[in-house]
Amino acid sequence: MRITVFGALGSVGRRVVAEARRRGHEVTAVSRRAGAGGETGDARLVADVVRLSAGRDLVISATRPADGDESQLVEAARALLAGVAGTGARLLVVGGAATLVTPEGHTVEQAPGFPAGLVAIARACAEQLAVCLADRAADWTYLSPPVVLEPGERTGVFRVGRDEQVGEVISIEDLAVALLDEAEAPRHRRVRFTVGY
């Protein structure tokens, strides 16, 4: 497959690029920083999405805004969906855990003790997912990681779910495995899915 990865310099993006290349895919790594290697582009700009998804099979968004810029997730979701709808590339979005339903029956964000410092990003991720769910033109999939997403081991062993939390942790390496598994054998078109241990 020919794959474009936005946010390729971030902790998730780097591992997604590595996993895709490990599997033999042709990868275009995109970041907003010029001179950082790969292509320069902004997932919030429809023109950049069109330019970098034309002739590609798949676009992966692994962007994460700085604190205070959380609304960029929503801007990027809109631009990515519009851009790939025009080029025909499939879109995989790495989102957030806030709207996953816990075993207790409430969302992660509504759980007792949810950190106040994460409320802004949680709400932006919820709106990002809502933008995807409302879209009818693009071929998209949204991956919600579990609450704890950190560097670790690539095991290839994890559980897969839809809107209910299936675990509170996963390594970024295994998240990349799950994402590329979905890319190669789509099972969640125009829906959200999640993974965890």
Protein Blocks (a to p, Z undefined) as FASTA:
>chain_A
ZZddehklbmklmmmmmmmmmnopacddddfbehigpjdddfkbmklmmmmmgopabdcd
fbdcdehilmmmmmmmmmmmmmmmmnopacdddddfklpccfkopafklpghiafklmmm
mmmmmmmmmmmmmpckbccddddddfbdcddddehpacddfkbcfbfbdcfklmmmmmmm
mmmmccbghiacdddZZ
